[in-house]
Every structure is written in structure tokens, then in C-alpha cells.
């Protein structure tokens, strides 16, 4: 559906915003978008059947990401929010080139926020193996032209805990101490949560790091970029409308819904199933 103009010349585009991730983590971005843009419908895909993405080869992540992006375009979304750091470092340029609609990622917004937040110039980053190995945050921070130092640590086990809905166990707390110890030793005063699953662990992370370390979640910053893009392109839905959201997973809908409810609360009505393998030239059913 193309944008139409209602009374007073206001733009009205009722097409959904597409959001996708390797699992439930991207729902932190979806939640932030809903908070800023309550009239916008969302179409979310969590590729839980092929989770986790972080340890997989870049070419494999890129193939998965392009399949999902093609599906979202086929479903008629007006823009795509890539709510997965591993996908962004592997495929966002390819997605942008073939989608022919605006595509927003999570890395640049998070990097900007961290540079703004740091007081001593020492920033930490935690993320998946793919994200840390890509050095995408190093490049994004360098692009700001600010004299700061970035220390990175891959934390692959965190995503497994979040996907199970575990944010408090003793085993998780032990993993957090192991992962964070070298960053604490670097004297960081700001930590980028370089995976969209990690905001669900913010209470634990703050407890281990202490109150003086600022946690930067790219979810809120990404939502602001989505907001600005919609307004700049005249793609916003009509104010006052009641949007219909759709949440899909390639895995078990019931398992996804149990954990996703933690992220979204009452906004999550029902989770549907998406086919985990492409059919008919890359389109899913």
C-alpha cells in the first residue's frame, strides 16, 4: 500500500515496519519502537530455528539474513530494522542494496550513544563472537572522530541464557563475572550492550560493574533512528490508528511466546510460525 494523504495534507502509510533478529533479542528494539511510535504496526521475525547466529560463518549469516529481508519486503514492509548485531556486521550492506526501502541497523546508534556517555574515554563492548570479530563497533566509534578507547569481549553464553528466559541464575552470574573481569580491569566507565539480547541482563550487568558504569543499549537509539527515518521519508502511519502487530518465529511458537512476553508484555498477543527454509526463490511462507 503506497502512502496516501488524508485531510490537512498529513502523510499516512499503514504498511508495517519490519524487524528481525536471530531470536527474541530483537524484541528489545521492537519494544523501543512501540514506545516511540505507538501507531506503527510491526512485523517481527525471530529466526529461532537457526539460532544462534553469532558463532556461525559470516556467509551463512548473510544468507539467512537475506532470506528474511526478502520475506519482509515480499510482505510489504515500508522499512526494515535489522535488530541483530551479527546480521548487521555480516549483511546490512547487501540488505540495503536489494531491499529498495530504508534499512536501519543497531551499531552506529549504539556507538554514538557510548561516545556521548563516556566520561573518561574508556568504553567497553560485549557482543557475540561475530560482532566482536568484525570490529564494526571499532570502525563506528572511529568514524565519530572522538579520542576514546574501546575494549571488547565476546560473551557467547549470554544469548543462550536469555533465550531460555534465565536472567538471575548462579551459573549466569558466574559467566558474567568471567566475561566482565577484563573490562573492569581496563577501567571502563561505559559499556555497549552489543547484542540485542543483552538489555534483558542489564540488572545483572549493572550489579557486577557497579553503579558508575553507564550501560548503553542500542535499542532506544535505533528506535530514534527509525522515528527520524519515518518522518524524513514521510512514511509514518496516521496518528490515532490502532496498529495490528504480527510476531513470527521459525522455531517453536509456544516457546518463543513464553520468552517474548518478558520483552513485550501486553503488546504480545500471539506468535505465529514462519517457515525456516526459503521456498520459491527466497520467499517464505
Phi, psi and omega per residue, in radians:
X1 nan 2.139 -3.133
X2 -1.347 2.700 3.090
X3 -1.015 2.486 3.068
X4 -2.199 2.824 -3.118
X5 -1.941 2.220 3.116
X6 -1.678 -2.807 -3.141
X7 -1.065 2.478 3.102
X8 1.383 0.073 3.088
X9 1.417 0.174 3.132
X10 -1.237 2.466 3.099
X11 -1.381 2.451 3.081
X12 -2.397 1.993 3.125
X13 -2.238 1.802 -3.043
X14 -1.484 0.071 3.109
X15 -1.144 2.636 -3.110
X16 -1.353 2.799 2.931
X17 -1.549 2.207 3.089
X18 -1.509 2.331 3.114
X19 -2.326 2.345 3.079
X20 -2.558 2.739 -3.078
X21 -2.690 2.999 3.087
X22 -1.257 -0.241 -3.121
X23 -2.908 -2.272 -3.093
X24 -1.551 -0.251 -3.012
X25 -1.017 -0.635 -3.125
X26 -1.145 -0.189 3.077
X27 -1.174 -0.311 3.003
X28 -1.149 -0.643 3.065
X29 -1.235 -0.765 3.111
X30 -1.014 -0.755 3.134
X31 -1.065 -0.757 -3.141
X32 -1.151 -0.647 3.093
X33 -1.149 -0.746 3.122
X34 -1.064 -0.644 -3.136
X35 -1.168 -0.680 -3.125
X36 -1.464 -0.515 -3.021
X37 -2.292 1.219 -3.025
X38 -1.164 -0.233 -3.141
X39 -1.650 -0.034 -3.057
X40 -1.622 2.244 3.039
X41 -1.313 2.509 3.113
X42 -2.023 2.507 2.945
X43 -2.106 1.915 -3.035
X44 -1.926 2.379 3.028
X45 -2.168 2.150 3.018
X46 -1.938 2.070 -3.040
X47 -1.519 1.041 -3.047
X48 -1.153 -0.431 3.141
X49 -1.138 -0.442 -3.094
X50 -2.048 0.225 3.053
X51 -1.182 2.566 -0.043
X52 -1.570 2.703 3.102
X53 -1.467 -0.615 -2.953
X54 -0.844 -0.811 -3.101
X55 -1.398 -0.128 -3.030
X56 -1.382 2.735 3.074
X57 -1.074 2.614 -3.099
X58 -1.007 -0.734 -3.110
X59 -1.090 -0.628 3.129
X60 -1.226 -0.746 3.082
X61 -1.058 -0.744 -3.138
X62 -1.070 -0.741 -3.131
X63 -1.109 -0.789 3.108
X64 -1.055 -0.791 -3.074
X65 -1.102 -0.735 -3.136
X66 -1.178 -0.611 3.067
X67 -1.045 -0.816 -3.098
X68 -1.218 -0.726 3.124
X69 -1.083 -0.709 3.090
X70 -1.075 -0.714 3.115
X71 -1.085 -0.772 -3.141
X72 -1.104 -0.728 3.099
X73 -1.102 -0.747 3.100
X74 -1.029 -0.592 3.133
X75 -1.388 -0.075 3.018
X76 1.511 0.526 3.083
X77 -1.231 2.712 -3.107
X78 -1.676 -0.269 3.016
X79 -2.832 2.872 -3.138
X80 -2.173 2.289 2.961
X81 -1.834 1.967 3.098
X82 -1.409 1.724 -2.994
X83 -1.670 0.733 -3.098
X84 -2.609 2.070 -3.130
X85 -1.075 -0.704 -3.122
X86 -1.107 -0.660 3.082
X87 -1.185 -0.740 -3.094
X88 -1.055 -0.775 -3.099
X89 -1.250 -0.349 -3.075
X90 -1.713 -0.489 -2.878
X91 -2.571 -0.005 -2.986
X92 -1.115 -0.593 3.109
X93 -1.128 -0.711 3.118
X94 -1.171 -0.719 3.116
X95 -1.078 -0.806 -3.119
X96 -1.078 -0.700 -3.073
X97 -1.161 -0.575 -3.044
X98 -1.858 -0.165 -3.064
X99 -1.388 -0.573 -3.126
X100 1.051 0.452 2.987
X101 -2.445 2.847 3.139
X102 -1.059 2.450 3.106
X103 -2.237 2.215 -3.106
X104 -2.074 2.376 3.107
X105 -1.910 -3.000 -3.066
X106 -1.967 -0.250 -2.974
X107 -1.346 -0.914 -3.122
X108 -1.055 -0.760 3.082
X109 -1.032 -0.719 3.126
X110 -1.162 -0.705 3.123
X111 -1.106 -0.767 3.125
X112 -1.057 -0.765 -3.111
X113 -1.133 -0.673 -3.134
X114 -1.168 -0.748 3.109
X115 -1.069 -0.678 3.115
X116 -1.193 -0.576 -3.022
X117 -1.459 -0.544 -3.009
X118 -1.138 2.513 3.122
X119 -1.882 -0.553 -3.109
X120 -1.898 0.022 3.093
X121 1.425 0.155 3.138
X122 -1.979 1.918 -3.061
X123 -1.974 2.407 3.042
X124 -1.823 2.716 3.078
X125 -2.363 2.268 2.939
X126 -2.073 2.454 -3.091
X127 -2.895 -3.033 3.074
X128 -1.314 2.973 3.124
X129 -1.072 -0.720 -3.126
X130 -1.116 -0.739 -3.109
X131 -1.151 -0.824 -3.116
X132 -1.149 -0.758 -3.109
X133 -1.128 -0.507 -3.099
X134 -1.241 -0.402 -3.077
X135 1.037 0.460 -3.132
X136 -1.129 -0.650 3.113
X137 -1.212 -0.620 3.064
X138 -1.013 -0.776 -3.130
X139 -1.199 -0.699 -3.124
X140 -1.146 -0.683 3.120
X141 -1.243 -0.708 3.103
X142 -1.058 -0.596 -3.124
X143 -1.162 -0.327 3.100
X144 -1.328 -0.264 -3.142
X145 1.275 0.303 -3.100
X146 -1.703 2.497 -3.127
X147 -1.480 1.473 3.107
X148 -2.298 2.849 3.127
X149 -2.024 2.340 -3.140
X150 -1.971 2.206 3.046
X151 -1.995 2.250 -2.998
X152 -2.069 2.608 3.096
X153 -2.541 2.143 3.052
X154 -1.315 2.369 -3.094
X155 -2.262 1.162 -2.984
X156 -1.107 -0.517 -3.079
X157 -1.269 -0.373 -3.101
X158 -1.019 -0.726 -3.067
X159 -1.106 -0.694 3.127
X160 -1.059 -0.738 3.133
X161 -1.101 -0.786 -3.118
X162 -1.124 -0.732 3.141
X163 -1.085 -0.449 3.085
X164 -1.544 -0.095 -3.118
X165 1.425 0.282 -3.123
X166 -1.685 2.013 3.107
X167 -2.163 0.124 -3.009
X168 -2.416 -0.088 -2.958
X169 -1.165 2.793 3.109
X170 -1.101 -0.674 3.130
X171 -1.109 -0.721 3.102
X172 -1.116 -0.750 -3.139
X173 -1.098 -0.656 3.101
X174 -1.148 -0.716 3.103
X175 -1.098 -0.704 -3.138
X176 -1.094 -0.753 3.128
X177 -1.097 -0.706 3.136
X178 -1.110 -0.810 -3.103
X179 -1.196 -0.696 -2.991
X180 -1.472 -0.339 -3.057
X181 -0.942 -0.840 3.137
X182 -1.154 -0.532 3.118
X183 -1.248 -0.679 3.063
X184 -1.073 -0.690 3.107
X185 -1.105 -0.430 3.095
X186 -1.420 -0.105 3.108
X187 1.298 0.540 -3.125
X188 -1.136 2.561 3.023
X189 -2.039 -0.001 -3.137
X190 -2.514 2.395 3.128
X191 -2.222 2.139 3.047
X192 -1.463 2.184 3.036
X193 -1.485 1.559 -2.961
X194 -1.477 0.590 3.030
X195 -2.688 2.375 -3.044
X196 -1.254 -0.157 3.004
X197 -1.308 -0.479 -2.907
X198 -1.207 -0.466 3.097
X199 -0.986 -0.441 3.083
X200 -1.216 -0.216 3.112
X201 -1.839 0.220 -3.025
X202 -1.097 -0.601 3.102
X203 -1.104 -0.798 3.112
X204 -1.124 -0.796 -3.107
X205 -1.095 -0.732 3.126
X206 -1.121 -0.666 3.129
X207 -1.095 -0.723 -3.106
X208 -1.323 -0.595 -3.078
X209 -1.505 -0.454 -3.066
X210 1.692 2.842 -3.004
X211 -1.257 -0.259 -3.053
X212 -1.511 -0.158 3.119
X213 -1.598 2.189 -3.140
X214 -1.470 2.212 3.067
X215 -1.617 2.238 -3.128
X216 -1.938 1.978 3.030
X217 -1.743 2.238 -3.122
X218 -1.311 -0.160 -3.078
X219 -1.040 -0.877 -3.112
X220 -1.135 -0.707 -3.135
X221 -1.184 -0.655 3.099
X222 -1.134 -0.714 3.099
X223 -1.047 -0.651 3.095
X224 -1.128 -0.660 3.088
X225 -1.174 -0.663 3.069
X226 -1.073 -0.805 3.127
X227 -1.004 -0.872 -3.103
X228 -1.119 -0.679 -3.133
X229 -1.135 -0.756 3.128
X230 -1.046 -0.788 -3.130
X231 -1.207 -0.718 -3.135
X232 -1.114 -0.610 -3.103
X233 -1.643 -0.040 -3.097
X234 1.143 0.705 -3.057
X235 -1.873 0.085 -3.027
X236 -1.250 2.604 3.059
X237 -1.313 2.850 -3.138
X238 -1.174 2.272 3.108
X239 -1.084 2.479 3.106
X240 1.619 -0.119 3.114
X241 -1.397 2.689 3.105
X242 -1.750 1.856 -3.027
X243 -1.316 2.656 3.028
X244 -1.881 1.985 -3.119
X245 -1.625 2.697 3.090
X246 -2.363 2.205 -3.133
X247 -2.098 2.141 -3.063
X248 -2.150 2.600 3.033
X249 -2.369 2.563 3.046
X250 -1.464 -0.138 3.132
X251 -1.744 -2.552 -3.120
X252 -1.390 1.986 -3.101
X253 -1.031 -0.660 -3.111
X254 -1.172 -0.757 3.113
X255 -1.132 -0.729 3.119
X256 -1.085 -0.757 -3.086
X257 -1.128 -0.637 -3.137
X258 -1.064 -0.799 -3.118
X259 -1.361 -0.661 -3.098
X260 -1.103 -0.508 3.102
X261 -1.044 -0.491 3.091
X262 -1.139 -0.647 -3.098
X263 -1.330 -0.754 -2.922
X264 -1.900 -0.402 -3.113
X265 1.080 -2.331 -3.029
X266 -1.159 -0.258 3.116
X267 -1.214 -0.338 -3.116
X268 -1.598 1.900 -3.116
X269 -1.659 -0.780 -3.095
X270 -2.825 2.542 3.095
X271 -1.890 2.286 3.105
X272 -1.777 2.998 -3.129
X273 -1.781 2.351 2.993
X274 -1.973 2.560 -3.122
X275 -1.249 2.319 -3.030
X276 -1.403 -0.178 3.122
X277 -2.135 2.496 -3.117
X278 -1.205 2.571 3.069
X279 -2.306 2.562 3.028
X280 1.033 1.001 3.050
X281 1.338 0.530 3.021
X282 1.747 -0.157 3.093
X283 -1.451 2.479 3.088
X284 -1.677 2.941 3.027
X285 -2.040 nan nan
